[in-house]
Amino acid sequence: MLCNINASEALSAIINAATDRQRSIVECRLSGKGQREIAAEIGISQSRVSHDLTGLKERYTVEAAR
């Protein structure tokens, strides 16, 4: 149970620190959209979507390990 609390806190910290664009990307991804769809919807490149998702995943991994 303690691991779930830490993971939840880590995710919350990452989302709170994310930019509006990054939060939009996460929302789209969680709704099942692919990177190409997200890019078209938000008006950015697919590589930017990929870069932001990767950065958020890396931050989550670091935060969750604490």
C-alpha positions as CSV (number, residue, x, y, z in Angstrom):
1,M,0.0,0.0,0.0
2,L,2.9,2.4,0.8
3,C,4.2,2.0,-2.8
4,N,0.8,3.0,-4.2
5,I,0.8,6.2,-2.0
6,N,4.3,7.1,-3.1
7,A,3.4,6.5,-6.8
8,S,0.3,8.6,-6.5
9,E,2.1,11.4,-4.8
10,A,4.8,11.3,-7.5
11,L,2.2,11.4,-10.3
12,S,0.5,14.3,-8.6
13,A,3.8,16.2,-8.2
14,I,4.6,15.7,-11.9
15,I,1.2,16.8,-13.1
16,N,1.2,19.9,-10.9
17,A,4.6,20.8,-12.3
18,A,3.7,20.1,-15.9
19,T,2.9,22.9,-18.4
20,D,-0.6,23.4,-19.8
21,R,0.5,21.8,-23.0
22,Q,2.0,18.7,-21.2
23,R,-1.2,18.3,-19.2
24,S,-3.2,18.5,-22.5
25,I,-1.0,15.8,-24.0
26,V,-1.5,13.5,-20.9
27,E,-5.3,14.0,-21.0
28,C,-5.4,13.1,-24.7
29,R,-3.1,10.1,-24.2
30,L,-5.3,8.9,-21.3
31,S,-8.4,9.2,-23.5
32,G,-6.7,6.7,-25.9
33,K,-5.4,9.1,-28.6
34,G,-2.2,8.3,-30.4
35,Q,0.7,10.7,-30.8
36,R,-0.3,11.7,-34.3
37,E,-3.8,12.5,-33.2
38,I,-2.6,14.5,-30.2
39,A,-0.2,16.5,-32.3
40,A,-2.9,17.4,-34.8
41,E,-5.4,18.3,-32.0
42,I,-2.9,20.5,-30.1
43,G,-1.2,21.9,-33.1
44,I,2.4,20.7,-32.5
45,S,4.6,18.2,-34.1
46,Q,4.4,14.5,-33.3
47,S,8.1,14.6,-32.2
48,R,7.2,17.3,-29.7
49,V,4.4,15.1,-28.3
50,S,6.9,12.2,-28.0
51,H,9.5,14.4,-26.4
52,D,7.0,15.7,-23.8
53,L,5.7,12.2,-23.0
54,T,9.2,10.8,-22.6
55,G,10.2,13.7,-20.3
56,L,7.1,13.2,-18.1
57,K,7.8,9.5,-17.9
58,E,11.4,10.1,-16.9
59,R,10.3,12.6,-14.2
60,Y,7.7,10.2,-12.9
61,T,10.4,7.4,-12.6
62,V,12.7,9.7,-10.6
63,E,9.9,10.9,-8.3
64,A,8.5,7.4,-7.8
65,A,11.9,6.1,-6.8
66,R,12.3,8.7,-4.0
